[in-house]
Amino acid sequence: MIQSFIITGFLGVGKTTMLTNTVKEHFSDKKVAIVVNEFGDIGVDGNILSNVYSEVLEISEGCICCQLAQEFESGVIEIINKYNPEIIFVETSGASEPFPIFLSLQNLGISVEGVICVVDSKNLDSYKDNSTAKYQIGGSNIIVLNKTDLVNNDELEAVKKDVIAIKEQYNIKNTLTGKMIFNNYVISNAEQGIVNKDVFEGVYKVDEIVGLAKDYEHLDHTTKDSITQKVAYLKDDIAFSDVDEVLKSLPKGIYRVKGVVRVKDVPNPIVINYSFGNVSFEELDSYEERSIMIFIGESIDNDVNVINDKFDFLNIPKFKMSK
């Protein structure tokens, strides 16, 4: 399953800088494709990106969340067919909202790992009342406070409070059920467009998850990051509904779950990809290792223990720190 991130944020907040710097810093070992939505006649950002990465689809003269939705999906399909990327980054126009793009990627069978809204910490006051900016924050599950090197601690705290207030008011909901689309969200800081790798923790390919089922020692990151990853093995005699119940019962601190499981009522092994309340499943042709679920979130030791106590078919092994 191809993974993706959507980068949104208001005009001039530093989306392209964050995208280029972050991808170079954290994804040099991955095959990355970048889709740029440039609103206007001249695609300046696309030209910048094409000098850094070879695979850039630039859509100009419109907005991929509305008039060019079909062209956007066709372009992404073309990128997949030609280049077979592992991760796709979509940078939206500063004048568009991210959720329609989220739906388009899901419709294409692409896993959306995060909708990242970049916020200009220095200049938020100048645009925070704009309705598009509010819906960009409300439609995201990862909020990056950029340009933190240009403000002091008190100013940064005020920006964070404003962002939280906007998020709570404009947090996107399912219009049919009234439930939140994203169960939770995280706020991260960035200087000069560099985002901590914590934001992207748990972006695994299927074969990487399979490998982790054999060797899990390096997964215990509790002592070195704010993000914790914990692995659980599952007993053999379980049903799909058991797995589904675990995902529905996750505490707020756990915002990603990856795994490969075998269940008695589905003929093929299933790849699990849960991110901020949204889940997708993909069947594998074969898988002989133990069923595994990887829980990812902020300081989740207690949360994982609660899940482990609630479901007797889960087994959380004792970790050793790898050298």
Summary of the structure (lengths in Angstrom):
residues: 323
radius of gyration: 19.8
end to end distance: 31.0
largest distance: 58.7
contacts: 1043
relative contact order: 0.13
helix: 34%
strand: 26%
